[in-house]
Amino acid sequence: MHAFQQKMDSESPVHKQLLLLLKASCAMEEVLDAHPTEFKLPQLAADKFEAGAMAFLLCINAVSHHFHTSGMKLFDITIQFHYLCHAAMLSRF
């Protein structure tokens, strides 16, 4: 993320979305790193994980749409993103 921040165009909406995407990914990773053996996350951790996942998914969708409408097949939406959504919503159970 730090390398991207140093090279990004801070005026570019797509770069801003990519930065948010990276921050959301880091937030999810922090939660998982803090609870490596737990199948069910504590309430606050589950809330943070779900918020990070939803932010990530919204950003990846926007970035994907931008590139696909430009004719570039970058940031394809895959079934794994659907699974991430469900895993995040169920992480507290």
N, C-alpha and C positions, 0 to 999 in steps of 0.2 A: 504494500500500500504506500509506503514512504517513497519508493522509487516512482510510482505513478504520480504522487503529489508533486514531486520535484519537476516532472516533465509535462504535467497536464496543462491544458489551456484553461485557465480559470474562468474565462468568458464563455466557453463552450457548454451548452446545455447537456450534451451527451457526456462530456467529461465530468460534469457535476453529478450526473446520474451514475456514472461508473464509480466515482468516489464514494457516493452513498452506498452503492452495491458492495464495494470492498469493506466499508465500515460495518455494514450489516453482517457480512460474512465473518468478520473478525469478532463481532459481538456474539454470534452463534458459537464460534470456536471457543471463546472464553468460557461460555457456559459449559460446553462439553468438556473442556479441559478441567474445570473446577469440579466436575461430577463424573469422573471416568468410569466408575463401576456401578452407577445407579441406572436402573431401567426406567424408574419413575423419578422425574425431577421435582425438587421442592417447588412450592408455589411461586415464589419470587423468581427462581431460576427458569421455571417453565414460562412465566410471563415474559421474561427477557428473551428467551429462545424464540418464542412465538412472535414477538415483536420484530426481532431480527430477521426471522424467516419471511414474514410478510413484507417487510421493507425490501429484502433481497429480491423476492419474487416480483414485486411491483417494479423495481428498477430493472431487473433483467428483461421483463416484458417490454418496458419502454425502450430500452436499448436495442433489443431484438427487433422491435417494430421499426425503429429508426433505420437500422442497417438493411432490413429486408425491403423496405420501401425504396431504398437507394440501390437496390439490386445486388447487395452483398449478403452472402449467406454466413453471417457472423452471429454469434450468441443465439444459436437455435434453442428453442424451447423443447425440452425433452420430458419424457414421462417421469424422470427422476425429480423434476421440479414439482410435479403433482404429488409424488411420494413425500417430498420435503414438507409440503403444505400439510399433509395429513399427519406426518410425524410430529410436526410442531404443535398442531392442534391437540394431539393426544399425549404430548410429552408429560403432562401432569397426572395422567391416569395409570 
